[in-house]
Amino acid sequence: MSKWQTPKSSKSPKGASMADGKWGFVSRFNQYTHILLFLLATACFISPRTSYAALKETLPVYHWSYSVLDQLRLRGYFPKLFISRRPFMRGEIARSLRTIQEDIDAGRKQPSRVEQSLLDQLNGEFNDERIALSEQLGTYRLKIGAFGTLDGLYHPKELENSAVIHYSVNRSGTRVREKVRTKMSAGTDKLIVFHSLRFDRNLGDDPTYIGDEFLGFTAFTEQAYVQGHYGPVRFKLGRDFLVFGSGKSGHLLLSDNSRTFDMYNFDFTAAFLKFTAFGIELDDMPLDSIGVRGIGPINTARRFINGHRLDLRLGTWAHIGITELVLYGGPNRTFELAYVNPVNYYNGVTLNDADALGRPANTLGLIDFALFPRTGVELFGELLIDDIKVEKKVLSDLEPNRIGIMVGARYANPLGLDGVTLHTEYTRISNRTYNIFFNQWERFLHRNRPIGYSLGNNFDRFELGGSAWIMPSLFISTSYEILRQGQDNIDSPYNSDYLNIPSIDVGYAEPFPFGPVQRTHAANLSIEFLGSINWRLQMDLRIARVNNFAFTGLNRNQIQQFRLGIFVDIDRFWDFSD
């Protein structure tokens, strides 16, 4: 489901469509072979788990185990995981599972029926890593696997190519979409090489997609990295996920909405703290329409992010994260040592360099927290600071603050109902946040998608819902959502109405959300059946009432999405000794 609408002019041209002219016969043939190719690609890896996976392999942020980990963390398990810094390494989870089992065996923990079921699911998924922690299986390891999905989707016609942020699609109606994610890793105890290629026909329906489409297929490398690990130090070079924050529906700074990043990443972990420093190369931004075949636009702005983060774990009841990052770039610009320096203060550098040296940059900060005052209760929040005006000397100081807030709570087992969780969350991001007045390449976007929260800016959203494990393998969640969205967003021209005020003494105020507003009341339902750690079924339904639909003044009652999917995940392992 697309979560962001972007102008068509910002997309790379796609290859020839199969439905066009001479490709028609290919389309008919391809229509009958997609499902067969999907089944063959996954079936070739079907085999019992025989050895163990690399402990240092990172877990994709959309993996089903994250939702189980969140449920168990709320109930007092996994207190030593840095839960607001993801992705996790598979070995981190395996070590925590081993500790939990030791506590259960010693009588220090007494899991309920649902808690034991969730632990059993994780123990099955990470069984090879748990074995690896206690047995010497070989000097070198090789893993090959695949993750596949087959989805039946429905989107209404009126969402096709609409200006509706959050769920617009290129193609509507009923259709089948398959995705295959290959994965391969090799390494030793100190070093791992990992590669994952994603074939995904859903990308062709995404208005934000940058890339080619050939014979109906779209694909990209999702993960590809080399990672070294020595004691408390970890260094990674390559492409991987990077997510910060305690939010449940998304995150304000670095989120799972963004495509994976090409980056270097350094971690230092010591007991109750973790320090992270990273550098990211984003996609280039064309500065004009003049292009050279095989090369692309002549004039482009290169774009980079540098950042650092400190995670603090205060006993078992609190997790606090503080992050600062800087986005900068321009023609002929590259990584700069002042920002690569992991202990420098980026905002100070930008204040000194932006005018004096002509090297502007956009800094953002994040403070996030997750509090567990008692078992079964969580209070969480994120505060994003893009720009705050303190002085009132010139007209530009009248610009409204660019900030984002998220606050929420979860409550487990109300009235003693084992496996039931209630949750609420409110998110608000002001107009102009993630955007920039001067240099468009400093907008907080990566490959047309928001790097932060999926809805961009100029919106607020309230959600109230609940979930329950009806039986060990059946999970149901439902929520009610109220969403207000202004028409302006990250890729809109930067609004500077505050500069038209005759005097700073007059002041400036504007409504929120800014501009025409679309209002949505939506009910969401998700049902998930976990057949085993290797396969599961899922159904998602979203029904909404939309006022001022697509900012047209019309109202709509619609099924915005209906989805049925099957997920298959298979791995094979080999161990070698000298």
Stockholm file with secondary structure:
# STOCKHOLM 1.0

chainA/1-578         MSKWQTPKSSKSPKGASMADGKWGFVSRFNQYTHILLFLLATACFISPRTSYAALKETLPVYHWSYSVLDQLRLRGYFPKLFISRRPFMRGEIARSLRTIQEDIDAGRKQPSRVEQSLLDQLNGEFNDERIALSEQLGTYRLKIGAFGTLDGLYHPKELENSAVIHYSVNRSGTRVREKVRTKMSAGTDKLIVFHSLRFDRNLGDDPTYIGDEFLGFTAFTEQAYVQGHYGPVRFKLGRDFLVFGSGKSGHLLLSDNSRTFDMYNFDFTAAFLKFTAFGIELDDMPLDSIGVRGIGPINTARRFINGHRLDLRLGTWAHIGITELVLYGGPNRTFELAYVNPVNYYNGVTLNDADALGRPANTLGLIDFALFPRTGVELFGELLIDDIKVEKKVLSDLEPNRIGIMVGARYANPLGLDGVTLHTEYTRISNRTYNIFFNQWERFLHRNRPIGYSLGNNFDRFELGGSAWIMPSLFISTSYEILRQGQDNIDSPYNSDYLNIPSIDVGYAEPFPFGPVQRTHAANLSIEFLGSINWRLQMDLRIARVNNFAFTGLNRNQIQQFRLGIFVDIDRFWDFSD
#=GR chainA/1-578 SS CCCCCCCGGGSCCCCCCTTSGGGHHHHHHHHHHHHHHHHHHHHTTCCCCCSCCCTTCBCCTTCTHHHHHHHHHHTTCCTTSCTTEECCBHHHHHHHHHHHHHHHHTTSCCCCHHHHHHHHHHHHHTHHHHHHHHCCCCSEEEEEEEEEEEEEEEECGGGBTCSCTTTCBSSCEEEEEEEEEEEEEEECSSEEEEEEEEEEGGGGGCTTCCSCCBTTBCEEEEEEEEEEEETTEEEEEEEECCEECCCSSCCSSSCTTSCCEEEEEEEEEETTEEEEEEEEECCCEESSSCEETTTEESSEEEEEEEEEEEEEEETTTEEEEEEEEEEEEETTCCCCHHHHCTTSCHHHHHHHHHHHTSCCEEEEEEEEEEEEEETTEEEEEEEEEEECCCCCSSGGGGSCCEEEEEEEEEEESGGGCTTEEEEEEEEEECTTTTCCSSCGGGSSEETTEESSCTTCSSEEEEEEEEEEEEETTEEEEEEEEEEEEESCCTTSCCCCGGGGCSCTTTCCCCCSSCSSEEEEEEEEEEEEEEEETTEEEEEEEEEEEEEEETTTTEEEEEEEEEEEEEEEEEEEEEEECC
#=GC SS_cons         CCCCCCCGGGSCCCCCCTTSGGGHHHHHHHHHHHHHHHHHHHHTTCCCCCSCCCTTCBCCTTCTHHHHHHHHHHTTCCTTSCTTEECCBHHHHHHHHHHHHHHHHTTSCCCCHHHHHHHHHHHHHTHHHHHHHHCCCCSEEEEEEEEEEEEEEEECGGGBTCSCTTTCBSSCEEEEEEEEEEEEEEECSSEEEEEEEEEEGGGGGCTTCCSCCBTTBCEEEEEEEEEEEETTEEEEEEEECCEECCCSSCCSSSCTTSCCEEEEEEEEEETTEEEEEEEEECCCEESSSCEETTTEESSEEEEEEEEEEEEEEETTTEEEEEEEEEEEEETTCCCCHHHHCTTSCHHHHHHHHHHHTSCCEEEEEEEEEEEEEETTEEEEEEEEEEECCCCCSSGGGGSCCEEEEEEEEEEESGGGCTTEEEEEEEEEECTTTTCCSSCGGGSSEETTEESSCTTCSSEEEEEEEEEEEEETTEEEEEEEEEEEEESCCTTSCCCCGGGGCSCTTTCCCCCSSCSSEEEEEEEEEEEEEEEETTEEEEEEEEEEEEEEETTTTEEEEEEEEEEEEEEEEEEEEEEECC
//
